[in-house]
Amino acid sequence: MTLDELGPRICLLGPSGSGKSTLADAIARARGLPAVHLDRLHHLPHTDWRPRPEAEFVALHDRAIRASAWVIDGNYTRCLPQRLERATGLILLDTATATSLLRYVRRAWFERERRGGLEGAKSRVRWEMIHHILFATPAGRRRNRELFERIALPKLRLAGTRELDRFYRSSGLQRPS
């Protein structure tokens, strides 16, 4: 499956720390698509990751997916059915839990600019996120794989960092420096 075969509305799913936001930005630059980072829609800017009211988030989400073209990263499964209904393609990043945890810690401690990060949010390791990655991610990965098998859209599953690296190279995508 090539990037072009995924069409103009690409949905990226995967666990925290799998590289969804970085990939969304790379695809957006290469294809001239707007990148929509669901974390930014779900949380209020200049807060410490405080969620928006649910109705406000859903309205922002639904407005974003009505556009003619986009690449959206994030799970937020309560809005996934309407997102998949509009999507023309799907990429599942099926990253191991240990990789997700390592990337999360590295991002929190060493990266000043986080792709898809919340404007004004503090970057630090949060025990809630570590718990989420260690205990919720394995079940989420299983659900994502099952969903992936049922979806009839053009789709691509990238299992691990080697496959993700190959996809970057074969698609001519550039990671940020």
trRosetta pair geometry for C-beta under 8 A, 3 or more apart (Angstrom, degrees):
i j d omega theta_ij theta_ji phi_ij phi_ji
1 5 5.4 -125 -161 75 74 135
1 6 7.0 76 164 -58 111 89
1 154 6.1 152 -145 179 123 95
1 155 6.9 -89 -110 86 173 29
1 156 4.5 -146 80 -78 135 101
2 5 4.8 102 57 1 75 103
2 6 7.7 -132 100 -11 48 85
2 170 7.8 -121 -120 136 79 108
2 171 7.1 148 -162 -101 72 86
3 6 5.8 -52 -163 20 39 115
3 27 6.8 -167 -149 -127 124 100
3 30 7.4 -10 150 108 162 136
3 31 7.1 -143 153 -65 121 124
3 171 4.4 86 -30 -136 130 120
3 173 7.8 141 -72 -52 153 111
5 89 7.0 121 112 -101 62 136
5 154 5.1 -152 141 -168 92 151
6 10 5.0 42 142 -101 125 110
6 88 6.5 111 156 106 52 86
6 89 2.7 147 -164 152 77 172
6 90 7.5 -158 -143 19 107 27
6 91 7.0 -9 -122 -46 152 95
6 154 5.3 -151 -104 104 48 119
6 155 7.9 86 -113 -94 94 28
6 156 7.0 -61 -78 -3 122 115
7 10 6.9 162 73 -64 71 78
7 87 7.9 128 75 167 125 59
7 88 2.7 -79 90 124 150 135
7 89 4.9 163 33 -19 90 105
7 154 6.7 134 -9 43 100 130
8 31 7.7 -179 -122 159 62 130
8 33 6.6 171 -163 -102 69 118
8 68 6.8 -12 125 142 139 73
8 69 4.0 -70 169 -114 110 94
8 70 7.7 67 147 18 73 41
8 88 5.9 55 43 27 57 147
9 65 7.6 78 -161 -153 129 72
9 67 8.0 158 -103 88 108 80
9 68 7.8 -123 -61 156 109 33
9 69 6.2 -133 -68 -132 71 39
9 70 5.5 31 -127 48 73 76
9 71 7.9 -174 -153 -78 33 43
9 72 8.0 8 -173 -1 75 103
9 86 5.8 -93 155 137 156 84
9 87 5.0 -148 120 -131 100 43
9 88 4.6 104 49 5 84 92
9 89 7.2 148 82 27 54 72
10 27 6.4 -80 66 152 151 156
10 33 7.4 69 22 128 105 173
10 70 7.4 -142 39 103 61 55
10 71 4.5 -3 63 -116 103 81
10 72 7.3 178 91 25 55 64
10 87 6.8 71 -128 -154 17 100
10 88 7.0 -51 -68 63 55 81
10 89 4.8 -22 -110 76 79 101
10 90 7.3 167 -160 -87 65 23
10 91 6.4 24 178 -3 110 103
11 72 5.5 -15 -116 64 61 100
11 83 5.7 113 -109 146 132 110
11 84 6.3 -59 -1 -91 169 63
11 87 4.2 -46 -18 -107 115 147
11 89 7.2 -177 24 94 71 49
11 90 5.0 -20 67 -109 98 74
11 91 7.4 180 88 28 50 64
12 20 4.6 149 131 -149 124 94
12 23 6.1 157 -127 89 151 119
12 24 5.6 -122 13 -70 149 97
12 71 6.7 42 -19 174 111 88
12 72 6.6 -166 25 92 79 48
12 73 4.2 -21 70 -104 122 75
12 74 7.6 67 80 6 85 40
12 90 7.9 157 -86 -160 29 55
12 91 5.1 -14 -110 68 73 101
12 93 6.8 26 -174 -12 95 107
13 20 7.4 -30 -162 -108 5 131
13 75 5.8 79 -141 -101 84 75
13 80 8.0 44 -94 -125 126 123
13 90 6.9 -2 7 -167 108 101
13 91 7.4 173 29 89 65 52
13 92 5.2 -20 71 -112 99 71
13 93 7.1 -168 93 26 46 73
13 144 5.5 -180 135 -137 127 120
13 147 7.8 -52 114 88 172 135
13 148 8.0 -151 68 -71 135 98
14 18 3.7 -108 139 76 127 159
14 19 7.4 -18 94 51 153 68
14 20 5.2 -179 50 -63 109 109
14 75 7.7 -136 49 -66 29 100
14 92 6.2 136 -71 -171 86 53
14 93 3.1 -13 -83 64 158 93
14 94 6.7 -121 -121 -62 98 32
14 95 6.0 67 -178 6 120 100
14 144 7.0 98 -98 -158 40 166
15 18 5.0 112 61 -41 68 117
15 93 7.5 -114 29 98 63 96
15 95 5.8 -119 47 60 106 99
15 97 7.3 -69 139 -100 173 58
15 100 4.8 -44 112 -100 124 150
15 133 7.0 98 169 -131 120 76
15 137 4.5 51 -135 -142 136 107
15 140 6.0 123 -93 94 89 127
15 141 6.1 -28 -47 -68 118 92
16 100 5.7 92 83 -172 66 116
16 104 6.1 40 133 -83 107 121
16 129 6.7 -134 142 -162 164 99
16 132 6.7 56 9 112 146 118
16 133 5.7 -96 67 -88 118 95
16 137 6.9 -98 31 -90 88 117
17 95 7.1 -133 103 102 77 151
17 99 7.1 173 126 123 110 67
17 100 3.8 122 75 -158 118 64
17 101 6.9 155 76 -39 168 17
17 102 7.6 140 171 63 140 52
17 103 3.7 145 -171 80 102 112
17 104 4.2 -73 -75 -50 135 82
17 107 6.9 -148 -112 1 89 134
17 133 6.7 22 15 -116 132 131
18 93 4.0 138 147 119 128 128
18 94 7.8 62 -144 -21 139 5
18 95 3.8 -174 -122 7 92 135
18 99 7.5 67 -111 109 60 111
18 100 5.9 -21 -62 -96 70 96
18 103 7.5 161 -62 55 19 158
19 22 5.0 -59 -163 49 74 114
19 23 5.4 75 137 -25 90 105
19 93 5.8 -167 59 -146 90 157
19 95 7.1 130 10 -59 96 143
19 103 7.3 -95 -54 -150 75 162
19 164 6.0 77 72 -163 158 154
20 23 5.9 -65 -148 41 25 108
20 24 6.1 28 156 -23 65 108
20 73 3.8 145 152 -161 104 120
20 74 6.8 150 131 -53 148 39
20 93 5.9 -140 -71 18 78 142
20 116 7.3 14 96 -26 87 167
21 24 5.5 -49 -144 33 31 114
21 25 6.5 30 157 -16 63 103
21 37 5.6 35 -121 -118 104 117
21 39 7.6 -37 -78 18 129 125
21 73 5.1 -170 -80 90 51 156
21 114 7.4 44 94 155 154 80
21 115 4.0 159 125 117 108 96
21 116 2.8 -104 -129 -7 138 134
21 117 7.7 98 165 -32 167 57
22 25 6.0 -56 -152 36 30 108
22 26 6.4 29 151 -18 64 108
22 115 4.6 131 -77 47 61 161
22 116 7.8 -91 -38 -4 48 110
22 175 6.5 12 174 -138 118 88
22 176 6.9 -118 -142 12 93 102
23 26 5.6 -55 -146 38 34 112
23 27 6.2 32 157 -16 68 106
23 73 7.1 131 68 -90 89 133
23 91 7.1 -124 140 107 144 149
23 93 7.1 176 4 -64 154 133
23 164 7.4 -95 -80 -156 127 108
23 168 7.9 -114 -113 -81 86 93
23 173 7.6 17 -141 169 66 159
24 27 6.0 -57 -147 39 28 108
24 28 6.1 32 154 -24 64 109
24 35 4.6 113 144 -145 101 110
24 36 7.7 -104 -176 51 139 44
24 37 6.7 154 88 -82 154 78
24 71 4.9 172 -148 123 78 110
24 72 7.1 -20 -127 175 132 6
24 73 4.0 -106 -44 -29 141 120
24 115 7.6 157 56 157 93 119
24 116 6.9 75 52 -68 131 120
25 28 5.5 -52 -143 35 31 115
25 29 6.4 30 158 -18 64 104
25 35 5.3 -2 -89 -85 53 168
25 115 5.3 -109 -8 -150 140 123
25 116 7.5 -132 -38 -43 109 85
25 176 6.8 -4 109 -41 139 115
26 29 6.0 -54 -150 35 29 108
26 30 6.3 20 156 -12 64 112
26 168 6.9 -36 158 -124 162 94
26 173 4.2 62 158 -175 123 114
26 174 6.1 -173 -137 64 98 48
26 175 6.3 -33 -85 -90 131 44
26 176 7.7 -126 -73 -31 87 73
27 30 5.8 -63 -143 43 30 107
27 31 5.7 -5 170 10 70 118
27 33 6.5 -19 129 47 88 125
27 35 7.5 125 70 -92 85 100
27 71 4.7 145 95 -110 125 169
27 171 7.9 -26 -100 146 80 146
27 173 6.7 -28 -70 -113 55 127
28 31 6.7 -72 -131 53 18 88
28 32 7.6 -5 177 -177 52 2
28 33 4.9 -105 -124 75 62 78
28 34 6.4 -5 -140 177 117 11
28 35 3.8 -72 -54 -49 153 98
28 71 5.3 -134 -66 39 82 125
29 32 7.9 17 -176 -66 20 39
29 174 7.0 -65 93 53 141 101
30 171 7.0 77 143 144 170 100
30 172 6.5 139 -137 97 133 90
30 173 5.5 -78 -40 -105 148 72
30 174 7.4 153 -66 15 102 81
31 71 7.4 109 56 -39 132 127
33 69 5.1 -123 -126 150 90 106
33 70 5.9 139 175 -132 108 18
33 71 4.9 93 108 -14 137 96
34 67 6.8 -35 46 136 132 163
34 69 6.9 119 20 102 83 82
34 70 5.3 -37 72 -113 88 77
34 71 7.6 -176 88 27 43 69
35 70 7.5 126 -111 -165 18 75
35 71 5.5 -28 -109 71 66 96
35 72 7.9 148 -166 -90 50 35
35 73 7.4 -2 -170 2 95 103
35 116 7.9 -105 149 -83 122 87
36 41 7.2 15 179 -32 97 127
36 64 4.8 111 -135 -173 153 136
36 70 5.2 6 -4 -171 118 126
36 71 7.2 171 24 81 75 43
36 72 4.4 -21 71 -105 108 81
36 73 7.5 171 86 22 58 61
37 40 4.5 70 85 4 99 110
37 41 7.4 170 93 -7 54 84
37 72 7.9 178 -80 -152 21 57
37 73 5.8 -12 -117 60 63 98
37 74 6.6 109 -173 -41 48 117
37 115 7.7 -174 -95 150 140 68
37 116 3.6 176 -135 -136 140 88
38 41 5.3 -55 -148 39 46 109
38 42 5.8 41 155 -21 76 109
38 61 6.9 33 -128 -106 98 101
38 72 6.4 63 -46 -179 98 98
38 73 6.6 -136 7 92 91 50
38 74 2.7 -119 38 56 124 164
38 75 7.6 -147 72 36 151 36
38 76 5.2 -134 166 -2 146 133
39 42 5.8 -59 -140 41 29 109
39 43 6.0 -6 171 10 67 114
39 74 5.9 -171 -31 -100 68 126
39 116 5.7 86 39 158 122 99
39 117 7.5 -38 102 -124 137 23
39 118 6.2 -105 137 -57 103 93
40 43 6.8 -66 -128 51 22 87
40 45 7.4 21 -155 -73 82 93
40 116 6.8 -129 -27 -167 104 63
40 117 8.0 66 -72 105 96 22
40 118 6.0 169 -102 -103 66 66
40 119 7.5 58 -131 -5 105 87
41 52 7.6 -71 154 14 52 141
41 57 6.0 109 138 -146 88 74
41 60 4.4 -177 -158 117 109 130
41 61 5.8 127 137 -67 151 71
41 64 6.8 -81 -84 -24 151 146
42 51 5.9 -42 160 -133 83 84
42 52 6.3 -151 -178 21 32 98
42 57 5.0 41 -117 -133 57 130
42 74 7.5 177 -14 -169 127 151
42 76 6.4 -160 -73 -88 134 134
43 47 6.7 -143 172 66 95 110
43 49 5.2 -57 -135 -148 147 50
43 50 6.3 118 -156 67 86 39
43 51 5.8 -67 -100 -99 62 41
43 52 6.6 -176 -126 -21 11 81
43 118 5.1 -45 91 -106 133 141
43 121 7.4 27 130 -73 146 134
44 47 4.4 49 84 6 101 133
44 50 5.1 -22 37 80 110 94
44 51 7.4 70 -9 136 85 10
44 52 5.5 130 -58 -76 80 75
45 118 6.2 -170 -113 -179 58 86
45 119 4.3 4 -147 66 113 104
45 120 5.6 91 171 28 76 118
45 121 8.0 -102 -146 -37 50 87
46 119 6.4 -25 -46 111 68 87
46 120 3.5 0 -97 93 55 167
46 121 7.9 -127 -94 -54 15 56
47 50 3.8 -66 145 22 144 107
47 118 7.7 -57 59 152 69 140
47 120 7.2 64 4 102 31 115
47 121 7.1 -2 80 -92 46 83
48 121 6.1 115 -128 -140 40 77
48 122 5.8 -12 -119 23 95 102
49 118 6.2 162 -88 21 67 159
49 121 5.6 67 -50 -134 76 130
51 54 7.9 18 148 -68 123 61
51 57 7.1 -33 -176 -54 92 140
52 56 4.5 -107 155 87 120 120
52 57 4.7 149 73 -57 115 89
52 60 7.5 53 74 6 165 138
53 56 4.6 83 65 7 87 110
53 57 7.1 -162 89 -8 43 86
54 57 5.8 -58 -150 36 32 110
54 58 6.3 27 157 -16 68 107
55 58 5.8 -54 -144 38 31 110
55 59 6.3 34 155 -20 64 107
56 59 5.8 -54 -148 36 30 112
56 60 6.5 28 154 -16 64 106
57 60 5.8 -58 -150 38 31 109
57 61 6.1 33 153 -20 66 108
57 76 7.9 -142 158 -148 126 143
58 61 5.5 -52 -145 38 32 116
58 62 6.1 28 158 -17 66 108
58 78 7.9 -70 -92 115 106 110
58 79 6.3 -173 -121 -90 76 117
59 62 6.0 -56 -142 40 27 107
59 63 6.3 30 156 -20 62 107
60 63 5.8 -55 -146 36 29 111
60 64 6.4 31 154 -21 63 107
61 64 5.8 -60 -154 34 28 112
61 65 6.5 15 158 -11 66 108
61 76 7.1 -137 -106 119 145 150
61 79 4.8 -40 152 -160 158 159
61 82 7.8 102 130 81 110 123
61 83 7.3 -67 174 -69 108 106
62 65 6.0 -56 -142 39 33 104
62 66 6.7 42 155 -30 62 103
62 79 7.6 -128 -58 -148 74 118
62 82 6.5 -18 -107 128 87 151
63 66 5.9 -54 -156 23 32 115
64 67 6.3 -38 -176 0 41 113
64 70 6.5 100 166 -118 87 166
64 72 6.9 110 135 -97 126 124
65 70 7.2 -112 -112 44 45 148
65 72 7.2 -20 -87 -46 85 155
65 82 6.4 131 84 130 161 95
65 83 5.4 -129 -101 -112 144 64
65 86 4.6 133 171 51 105 158
66 86 7.4 -103 -85 -120 32 153
67 70 5.3 91 78 -40 123 115
72 83 6.5 -113 82 -155 153 125
72 87 8.0 -104 36 -93 115 106
73 116 6.1 -72 78 -100 130 148
74 116 7.9 175 -60 -166 98 137
75 80 7.2 -27 178 -72 57 119
75 140 7.2 -21 -135 -164 161 128
75 144 8.0 -80 -120 -84 115 116
76 79 5.0 1 127 35 108 107
76 80 6.9 164 96 -50 62 80
77 80 4.7 -26 -145 -10 49 128
77 143 7.8 -15 -104 133 151 141
79 82 6.1 -57 -173 46 68 103
79 83 5.8 70 133 -26 85 111
80 83 5.4 -63 -143 41 36 114
80 84 5.9 31 163 -18 73 107
81 84 6.0 -59 -145 39 27 105
81 85 6.4 34 154 -26 62 106
82 85 5.4 -47 -147 29 35 119
82 86 6.8 23 157 -8 64 105
83 86 6.3 -69 -158 43 31 101
83 87 6.1 39 149 -37 68 109
84 87 5.2 -44 -135 23 37 120
84 90 7.2 8 -123 -77 92 125
84 151 6.7 -109 -158 -123 132 120
84 153 7.1 -133 -165 -23 88 140
87 90 6.1 65 141 -65 147 81
87 153 6.0 0 106 -122 104 162
88 153 6.9 155 168 -153 23 114
88 154 7.1 5 149 37 67 108
89 153 5.8 173 -113 158 30 114
89 154 4.6 -35 -110 81 91 98
89 155 6.6 171 -164 -83 67 46
89 156 7.7 19 176 2 108 95
90 148 7.2 -166 122 -121 136 78
90 151 5.9 13 17 125 157 158
90 153 5.1 98 -5 87 105 131
90 154 7.5 163 25 90 69 51
90 155 4.3 -10 66 -114 97 95
90 156 7.3 -178 96 30 58 60
91 155 7.3 174 -80 -158 34 63
91 156 5.0 -13 -113 68 76 98
91 157 7.8 162 -162 -89 51 28
91 158 6.6 12 -176 -3 97 110
92 144 5.7 149 -147 161 122 113
92 145 7.5 132 162 -88 155 50
92 148 4.9 -40 -31 -92 158 132
92 155 7.0 25 -6 -178 99 109
92 156 7.3 -170 28 94 69 49
92 157 4.6 -14 65 -114 109 74
92 158 7.0 178 87 26 55 66
93 158 5.4 -19 -112 68 59 105
93 164 6.6 38 -130 -89 101 122
94 141 6.3 98 -148 -152 80 101
94 144 7.0 -176 -98 103 87 126
94 145 6.7 64 -114 -77 130 95
94 157 5.7 19 -11 -175 125 97
94 158 6.6 171 23 81 78 47
94 159 4.5 -24 74 -105 117 67
94 160 7.3 -28 88 -27 79 54
95 99 4.8 -113 177 85 103 127
95 100 5.4 124 110 -57 119 90
95 103 7.9 -20 164 6 154 142
95 160 6.6 118 -117 -100 56 34
95 161 7.3 58 -122 -53 98 72
95 164 7.9 6 -81 -36 100 139
96 99 4.5 93 62 5 85 105
96 100 7.0 -152 95 -6 45 86
96 160 6.7 28 -17 -101 97 84
97 100 5.6 -54 -149 36 33 113
97 101 6.3 33 155 -19 67 105
97 133 6.4 135 -160 162 83 81
97 134 6.7 89 179 -118 125 41
97 137 5.1 138 -112 99 93 132
97 138 5.9 -23 -64 -64 135 84
97 141 7.6 -102 -59 -22 87 143
98 101 5.7 -54 -148 36 31 111
98 102 6.3 31 155 -18 65 107
99 102 5.8 -55 -146 38 30 111
99 103 6.2 27 157 -16 65 108
99 160 7.4 155 -31 -134 164 65
99 161 6.4 -165 -142 -39 145 110
100 103 5.9 -59 -146 40 27 108
100 104 6.2 31 155 -23 64 107
100 133 5.2 -169 118 -152 115 114
100 137 5.9 -175 72 -142 162 160
101 104 5.7 -53 -147 33 29 113
101 105 6.5 24 158 -14 64 105
101 130 6.9 61 -135 -136 100 73
101 133 5.0 144 -82 132 78 142
101 134 6.8 49 -84 -68 128 79
102 105 6.1 -58 -149 37 29 106
102 106 6.2 27 155 -16 65 110
103 106 5.6 -56 -143 41 31 112
103 107 6.0 34 157 -22 66 108
104 107 5.8 -57 -147 36 26 111
104 108 6.3 21 157 -17 64 110
104 125 7.6 97 135 -120 94 81
104 129 6.1 -171 -174 142 141 123
104 130 7.4 175 106 -86 143 62
104 133 6.0 -118 -9 -63 156 156
105 108 5.9 -58 -145 39 29 109
105 109 6.1 7 164 -2 66 115
105 125 5.9 17 -121 -99 72 119
106 109 6.4 -70 -140 47 23 96
106 110 5.4 -38 -174 34 64 118
106 111 6.9 59 135 -19 74 104
107 110 7.3 -67 -102 53 11 76
107 111 4.8 -36 -142 31 54 128
107 114 5.7 69 -172 -112 110 114
107 123 7.1 -120 141 -158 72 118
108 111 7.8 25 -12 39 14 88
108 123 5.3 -179 -146 170 51 82
108 124 5.5 44 -175 174 109 10
108 125 4.6 125 116 -65 156 62
108 126 7.7 -157 -119 -4 147 71
109 123 7.8 -152 -49 137 17 105
109 125 6.8 4 -53 -40 91 104
111 114 5.5 98 115 -80 122 74
111 123 7.0 -135 78 -163 72 157
112 123 7.4 -158 -129 19 31 155
113 117 7.2 -160 -175 26 45 137
114 117 3.3 95 76 -52 104 127
114 123 6.5 156 -29 -100 127 125
115 176 6.9 170 -70 8 118 140
117 121 6.3 -140 172 53 94 119
117 123 7.4 -28 -142 -81 143 105
118 121 3.8 64 78 -18 106 132
125 129 7.4 -132 -165 61 55 118
125 130 6.9 36 -180 -47 97 114
126 129 4.4 82 72 5 97 104
126 130 7.1 -168 93 -7 50 83
127 130 5.4 -51 -146 37 40 113
127 131 6.1 43 153 -20 69 104
128 131 5.8 -55 -151 38 29 113
128 132 6.3 33 149 -22 64 106
129 132 5.3 -49 -144 35 35 115
129 133 6.2 34 157 -18 67 104
130 133 5.9 -54 -147 37 29 109
130 134 6.2 19 158 -11 64 112
131 134 6.0 -64 -143 43 26 104
131 135 5.8 -21 175 19 66 117
131 136 7.8 57 129 -6 68 98
132 135 7.0 -78 -128 53 15 81
132 136 4.8 -31 -160 31 61 124
132 137 6.9 86 141 -38 63 88
133 136 7.4 -15 -54 51 11 84
133 137 5.0 16 -158 -25 43 136
134 137 7.0 62 -10 25 6 110
135 138 7.4 -57 -163 22 23 101
136 139 6.2 -69 -164 46 44 105
136 140 5.8 43 146 -23 77 115
137 140 5.3 -61 -141 42 33 114
137 141 6.1 38 160 -26 69 101
138 141 5.8 -50 -149 30 30 113
138 142 6.9 30 153 -17 62 101
139 142 5.7 -52 -154 34 36 112
139 143 6.4 35 150 -17 67 105
140 143 5.6 -53 -146 38 34 111
140 144 6.2 36 154 -21 67 106
141 144 5.7 -53 -146 37 30 112
141 145 6.4 32 155 -20 64 104
142 145 5.8 -55 -150 35 31 110
142 146 6.5 28 153 -16 65 106
143 146 5.8 -56 -149 38 32 110
143 147 6.2 33 153 -18 66 108
144 147 5.6 -54 -145 39 31 113
144 148 6.1 40 153 -27 65 105
145 148 5.4 -50 -147 31 30 118
145 149 6.7 32 154 -20 62 101
145 157 7.8 59 -118 -131 74 142
146 149 5.9 -53 -155 31 32 111
146 150 6.8 22 152 -13 64 109
147 150 5.9 -65 -152 39 34 107
147 151 6.3 36 155 -32 70 107
148 151 6.1 -52 -145 22 28 112
148 155 6.3 164 -157 162 84 149
148 157 5.8 66 -175 -80 152 118
151 155 5.9 99 94 -56 119 148
156 167 7.3 118 153 -117 141 135
158 163 4.4 180 -158 116 74 112
158 164 4.8 92 160 -75 136 70
158 167 5.6 -59 -102 -19 133 145
159 163 5.5 67 52 14 55 152
160 163 5.4 92 65 15 76 99
160 164 7.0 -138 107 -4 39 94
161 164 5.4 -56 -144 41 36 114
161 165 6.1 41 156 -23 69 103
162 165 5.7 -53 -148 35 30 112
162 166 6.5 31 153 -18 64 104
163 166 5.6 -51 -147 36 34 113
163 167 6.4 37 152 -22 65 103
164 167 5.6 -52 -150 33 32 113
164 168 6.7 38 151 -21 63 100
165 168 5.7 -50 -153 31 34 114
165 169 6.6 28 153 -13 65 105
166 169 5.8 -59 -150 40 33 109
166 170 5.9 22 158 -13 70 112
167 170 6.0 -57 -134 44 28 103
167 171 5.8 13 168 -6 65 117
167 173 7.4 8 126 22 74 133
168 171 6.4 -73 -143 47 18 99
168 173 4.5 -98 -146 69 66 107
168 174 7.9 121 -172 -72 104 13
168 175 6.5 -4 -149 -44 147 94
169 172 7.8 26 178 -69 29 32
169 173 7.9 -64 -38 42 18 78
